[in-house]
Amino acid sequence: MKRIYDAAFAANNGKSHHSHLGKFWWEDDRGNRGTWNRDEAHDYVADNPGTVYVSEGGATVYVYAYHFTNDPSVRWIQTRADGTLKDNLLTLARHHS
């Protein structure tokens, strides 16, 4: 399992949309840490469903890989709404910026 504990917006994107998140910091169950860019994050999450999550304020939500149907080259990751936040990764990026 890997927990994304921080995220940052990509340069020059207006800080408004999940597809513009550009960097993710993660930690695994053994305490190893690393970073992903958007494509690396998408590939890992797509290849390892149900193993990446965000945890804030006692709530844990899983991260999912998405792409535009009409343009599969546009790829991103995001959480499903957890009833508290619309997208937990955006919240992390806003804290980081």
N, C-alpha and C positions, 0 to 999 in steps of 0.2 A: 504494500500500500504506500502511496505517496500523497503527502498533504502539501498543497500549494499554500504557502504562508505569506507570499507577497507577489505583487504584479505591478507592471509599469506600462504606461501608454507608450506606443511607438511615437517617434518624432513627428511633429506637424500633423496631428490628427484631430485636434479640437477636444480631445478627452471626453468623447461622448458616446462611442459605440463599441460593443464588445469585439468586433472584428478588428479594432485598432489597438488592442492590447498587444504589446510587442515583446515583453519579457516576463517570465514567470520564475519565481524561486520556489523550490520544493525541498521537502525533507522526507526521507523514508523511515520505516519502522526501526531501523538500526541506527538512526541519527546521521546517516549520510546526507549531504546536501548538494544541490546542484542548481543549474539554471537551464531553462529552455527558451528558445525564441518561439514565435507563434507556430511555425511549421513543425518544429520538434515536439512542441506540446501536443499539437493535433495528432501527429503520427503516434506518439506514445499512448495517448488516451484512446485513439481508434484501435490500436493493437492490443490494449489492455483494459477493456471495459470494466467498470465497477471497481477500479483500483486507485483512482485519483479523486481526492476530495478537498473541500475547503471546510474549515471548522472555525467558527467565530461565535462568541457569546453562548457557548454550550450547544449550539446547533451544528450539525454536520450535514453537508450536502455534497453529492457526487458531481463530478465534472464530466461533460459529454462533448464529443467531437461533432462538429457540424460543417457543412459546406453548402454553397448555393447550388441548387439543382441545375440551373441553366449555365453555371460556370464553376465546375468542381475545383478550379484552381484557387477560388476564394474560400479559404478554410479558416476556422477558428474553434476555440473551445469556450464553453460557458457552463454555468450551473443552471439547473432548472429552478424555477421560483420555489422558495422554501416557505413562503407565507410571511417571511420577515423582510427579505430583500429581493428585488427583482433579479439581480445578478451579483452574487457575492464576489466574483472576480473584479467587477467594476469598482466595488466598494474598496477592495484591497488596493487597486491602482489609484483611486482617489486619495487614500490614506498616504500612499507612497509619494504622490506628486507634490 
